Amino acid sequence: MSRTRILVIAADSSVREGPCQALEGAGYEAVPVASVATACDRLGEAPAGLALVHAASVGDWRRLRRRPGAPPVVVMEAGADVPRAVRAIRYGAVDFLASP
């Protein structure tokens, strides 16, 4: 049985580590990547069920969403406020998580 792939996109490797560990522990295949450009390349290798994007600019993850077969995007941001969450949803994120 194959596990669902989830792209974890964050420039800082220490930020990717926590979500990757939690996802792996829950039975998912976490794929850590440092940029949206790298995530687009990884989608060419195999599809993903979700992309968890940390603190990426709107333009960056919108590029990911335009790719054929792109996964839904969840934006995660530290210290985020309501206007930023609303903006992410307006631009097509399926959810917004405020990280500690």
C-alpha positions in Angstrom: 0.0 0.0 0.0 1.5 3.4 -1.0 1.5 6.3 1.4 0.1 9.7 0.5 3.0 12.1 -0.4 2.9 15.5 1.2 5.3 18.2 0.1 6.6 20.2 3.0 8.0 23.5 1.6 10.1 25.8 3.7 13.4 27.6 3.1 14.7 26.7 6.6 15.5 23.0 7.2 14.7 23.3 10.9 11.2 24.5 10.0 10.6 21.5 7.7 11.8 19.0 10.3 8.8 19.2 12.7 6.0 18.9 10.2 7.9 16.1 8.4 8.4 14.1 11.6 4.7 14.5 12.5 3.5 13.5 9.0 5.8 10.5 8.9 4.6 9.4 12.3 1.0 9.7 11.1 1.8 7.4 8.1 2.3 9.9 5.3 5.3 10.2 3.1 6.7 13.7 3.9 8.8 15.2 1.1 10.9 18.1 2.5 11.8 20.7 -0.1 13.4 24.2 0.3 11.5 26.0 -2.4 8.4 26.0 -4.6 10.7 25.6 -7.7 12.1 22.4 -6.2 8.6 21.3 -5.3 7.5 21.7 -8.9 10.4 19.5 -9.9 9.5 16.8 -7.3 5.9 16.8 -8.7 7.4 15.8 -12.0 8.8 12.7 -10.3 5.6 11.6 -8.5 2.3 13.2 -7.6 1.5 14.6 -4.1 -1.7 14.7 -2.2 -1.0 18.0 -0.5 1.5 20.8 -0.3 2.2 22.4 3.1 3.9 25.7 2.4 5.6 27.7 5.2 5.9 31.4 4.9 6.2 31.5 1.1 5.1 34.5 -0.8 1.7 34.4 -2.5 3.4 34.4 -5.9 5.6 31.4 -5.1 2.8 29.0 -4.1 0.4 30.3 -6.8 3.1 29.1 -9.2 2.8 25.6 -7.7 -1.0 25.7 -8.0 -0.8 26.5 -11.7 1.1 23.4 -12.4 -1.1 20.6 -14.0 -2.0 18.0 -11.4 -0.9 20.3 -8.5 -1.9 19.3 -5.0 -4.1 21.4 -2.8 -2.0 24.0 -0.8 -2.1 24.6 2.9 -0.2 27.7 4.0 1.5 27.6 7.4 3.0 30.8 8.8 4.4 31.8 12.2 2.8 34.7 14.0 0.2 35.1 11.3 -2.9 37.3 11.6 -6.4 37.1 10.3 -5.8 39.4 7.2 -2.9 37.2 6.1 -5.0 34.1 6.5 -7.9 35.6 4.5 -5.5 36.6 1.8 -4.1 33.1 1.5 -7.6 31.6 1.2 -8.6 34.2 -1.4 -5.6 33.2 -3.4 -6.6 29.6 -3.4 -5.1 27.9 -0.3 -7.5 25.3 1.0 -6.5 26.1 4.6 -4.2 28.3 6.7 -2.4 27.2 9.8 -0.7 29.5 12.3 2.5 27.8 13.5 4.0 28.5 16.9 
